[in-house]
């Protein structure tokens, strides 16, 4: 059994269509009534969008139903699928906790409520029957004010037992007017000893070299090898890893065809820049991590040797994978209790 590490998966986008449909049927008939049947809903939920902003609107559909009470329901099914169907040994879940708090509360009350969300996600992710090493990445958001984003950084520092890093999300085209603010927040996060990643260089409008020095990993980053390859030697020197999510780019209209990623992989390998292959929003895409690997291979975008290098890079750059073990040794560690019991 191969075992994999997933470094870029959104909690909102990780809910597979069938699970979300069943939840709506059981709890929100007004939403399920908008669709004739499950096939109608799946088509709406998973079809490609014209822009990244249009695509991100789908997250709001899920964020509103991921509450203190419902998060264990969604996370249990997420973890079960990740273990049984994807053979994940390691998973980082990212999300904005503020957007899971009740909207009727004041801003300060919602900030106070974020800690409980992080705890619920942390505890719900620790399942004996599905022993995946998990951690959370808390996302600052381009739609949220400075005070909330700063509180998210503080919360990440306070809850390190559950949180491994800080991210910036919300569509990289919307960062331009607040670059100094985001740079300051990242600098603050680094001063607290937090790991950092960020959605950057995903779209042609989201290329901000000012933010690169603050990041240990780069969420997506595909426009660097595509449009700004002169930056690749800098990334290699800094040991920054790209979190490339192949199915996302045709879904968001960022790339016309997945074949365009061949340039991304070729230039990164030539420059010595690591890539971790990820799903981003496995539920929205109705795609699991092994298919991302298979799709890149069958379309001759990467070789088996490059695939193995990307799989190793995912473990090497995992924020909460303390022992940095190679995948071959992971299975034996997971099976040790069973082996000892058998003896």
VENJO-V950529 format. One record per helix or strand of 2 or more residues. SS is the DSSP state (H for helix, E for strand). FROM is the first residue (numbers start at 1). TO is the last residue. If there is no record, write none. Layout:
SS|FROM|TO / SS|FROM|TO
This chain:
E|4|10 / H|12|14 / H|17|27 / H|29|32 / H|38|46 / H|52|63 / H|71|84 / E|88|95 / H|97|100 / H|107|124 / E|133|141 / H|146|158 / E|163|169 / H|172|174 / H|176|191 / E|195|196 / E|199|200 / H|209|212 / E|217|220 / H|222|227 / H|229|238 / E|241|244 / H|246|252 / H|258|271 / E|275|277 / H|282|285 / H|289|298 / H|304|316 / H|327|342
